[in-house]
Amino acid sequence: MSDKVSDIETLAILMNIKKSLNFPEIVVEKLLKRGENIVVVVPKDGKKVVMFPTEANTGIYTRIDIEKGSQLTDAFFPELPKVLGTYQLKTLFTTGVCLSSEYCYWEGVFEYREGISLDDLRTDLEGIKTVDSVKMTILAPLA
């Protein structure tokens, strides 16, 4: 088993629809009605690809590791939407996974707009009960 980041995490990228996708024109036209960019999410198992058209020029990939021995339960889920709602983040993708009774994490991909303090968002997410760590990555369009 590899320890490379790409093997243990969901891949999320943001691309320009016209520059990056080679789909039939009818598909491209339909996607462009929702925005000029697309966020592509490939979960770590690689079994599917999920795409979300967006008007945003940037996005945020967030991974929250849950404290060892904790689960994705009532201690976590009531607080998460409160924090996300404070920042009015538009959610494109979320998943919560417990790989064992000892290891759980939650991931989300959001549209990002200027004016959102990533430091404040990280601090607020880290303040949720049972959160062990928070990783955030800015998604910018690939050339």
C-alpha positions as CSV (number, residue, x, y, z in Angstrom):
1,M,0.0,0.0,0.0
2,S,1.3,3.4,-1.0
3,D,1.6,6.4,1.4
4,K,1.4,9.0,-1.4
5,V,-1.2,11.7,-0.7
6,S,-3.0,10.8,-3.9
7,D,-3.5,7.3,-2.7
8,I,-5.0,8.2,0.7
9,E,-7.2,11.3,-0.1
10,T,-9.9,12.4,-2.4
11,L,-8.6,14.3,-5.4
12,A,-10.4,17.6,-6.1
13,I,-9.5,19.9,-8.9
14,L,-11.1,22.9,-10.6
15,M,-10.9,23.3,-14.4
16,N,-12.2,25.5,-17.1
17,I,-14.9,23.7,-19.0
18,K,-14.0,24.8,-22.5
19,K,-10.3,24.4,-22.1
20,S,-10.2,21.1,-20.2
21,L,-13.1,18.9,-21.2
22,N,-13.4,16.9,-24.4
23,F,-17.1,16.1,-24.3
24,P,-19.7,16.3,-27.1
25,E,-20.8,19.9,-27.7
26,I,-24.3,19.2,-26.3
27,V,-22.8,18.2,-22.9
28,V,-20.5,21.2,-22.8
29,E,-23.3,23.6,-23.7
30,K,-25.4,22.2,-20.8
31,L,-22.5,22.5,-18.3
32,L,-21.8,26.0,-19.4
33,K,-25.3,27.1,-18.4
34,R,-24.2,26.5,-14.7
35,G,-20.8,28.2,-15.0
36,E,-17.5,28.3,-17.0
37,N,-15.6,26.1,-14.6
38,I,-16.1,22.6,-13.2
39,V,-14.9,21.0,-10.0
40,V,-13.9,17.4,-10.5
41,V,-13.9,15.1,-7.5
42,V,-12.3,11.6,-7.6
43,P,-12.8,9.8,-4.2
44,K,-9.8,7.9,-2.9
45,D,-11.1,4.6,-4.1
46,G,-11.1,5.9,-7.7
47,K,-14.4,4.1,-8.5
48,K,-16.2,7.1,-9.7
49,V,-15.7,10.7,-10.9
50,V,-18.1,13.4,-9.9
51,M,-18.3,16.8,-11.6
52,F,-19.9,20.0,-10.5
53,P,-20.2,23.0,-12.9
54,T,-19.6,26.3,-11.0
55,E,-19.4,30.0,-11.7
56,A,-16.7,30.2,-9.0
57,N,-13.1,30.7,-10.1
58,T,-11.7,29.1,-6.9
59,G,-12.8,26.4,-4.5
60,I,-11.9,24.9,-1.2
61,Y,-11.2,21.2,-0.5
62,T,-11.5,20.5,3.2
63,R,-10.6,17.4,5.1
64,I,-11.5,17.0,8.8
65,D,-9.9,14.1,10.7
66,I,-12.0,13.0,13.7
67,E,-10.3,12.2,17.0
68,K,-9.1,8.7,17.4
69,G,-11.9,6.5,18.8
70,S,-14.6,9.0,17.9
71,Q,-17.2,8.5,15.2
72,L,-19.0,10.8,12.8
73,T,-21.9,11.2,15.3
74,D,-24.1,13.6,17.1
75,A,-21.1,15.4,18.6
76,F,-19.9,16.3,15.1
77,F,-22.8,16.7,12.7
78,P,-24.9,19.3,14.5
79,E,-22.0,21.7,14.7
80,L,-20.6,21.3,11.2
81,P,-23.5,22.9,9.3
82,K,-23.5,25.8,11.9
83,V,-19.9,26.6,11.1
84,L,-20.3,26.2,7.3
85,G,-23.5,28.3,7.4
86,T,-21.6,31.1,9.2
87,Y,-19.4,31.4,6.1
88,Q,-22.2,30.9,3.6
89,L,-20.2,28.3,1.7
90,K,-21.9,26.7,-1.3
91,T,-21.4,23.0,-0.9
92,L,-20.4,21.1,-4.1
93,F,-19.4,17.7,-2.5
94,T,-19.3,16.1,0.9
95,T,-18.5,12.7,2.3
96,G,-18.0,11.2,5.7
97,V,-16.1,7.9,6.1
98,C,-15.2,5.7,9.0
99,L,-12.5,3.3,7.9
100,S,-12.5,1.5,11.2
101,S,-13.7,2.1,14.8
102,E,-10.5,4.0,15.2
103,Y,-10.4,6.3,12.2
104,C,-13.0,8.6,10.7
105,Y,-12.8,11.7,8.5
106,W,-15.2,14.1,6.7
107,E,-14.4,15.9,3.4
108,G,-16.1,18.7,1.6
109,V,-15.6,20.8,-1.5
110,F,-17.0,24.3,-1.6
111,E,-17.1,27.3,-3.9
112,Y,-14.7,29.9,-2.5
113,R,-15.2,33.7,-2.8
114,E,-13.0,36.5,-1.7
115,G,-13.7,37.8,1.8
116,I,-13.8,34.4,3.5
117,S,-11.0,34.2,6.0
118,L,-9.6,30.7,5.7
119,D,-7.8,31.1,9.0
120,D,-11.1,31.9,10.7
121,L,-12.8,29.0,9.0
122,R,-10.1,26.6,10.0
123,T,-10.2,27.8,13.6
124,D,-14.0,27.4,13.7
125,L,-13.8,23.9,12.2
126,E,-11.1,22.9,14.6
127,G,-13.4,24.1,17.5
128,I,-16.0,21.4,16.7
129,K,-16.1,18.7,19.3
130,T,-14.2,15.5,18.2
131,V,-12.2,17.3,15.5
132,D,-8.6,16.3,15.5
133,S,-7.2,18.2,12.5
134,V,-8.4,20.2,9.5
135,K,-6.6,20.4,6.1
136,M,-7.7,23.0,3.6
137,T,-6.6,23.3,0.0
138,I,-7.5,26.2,-2.4
139,L,-8.6,24.9,-5.8
140,A,-7.6,27.2,-8.7
141,P,-8.3,26.5,-12.3
142,L,-5.8,24.2,-14.0
143,A,-4.2,25.8,-17.1
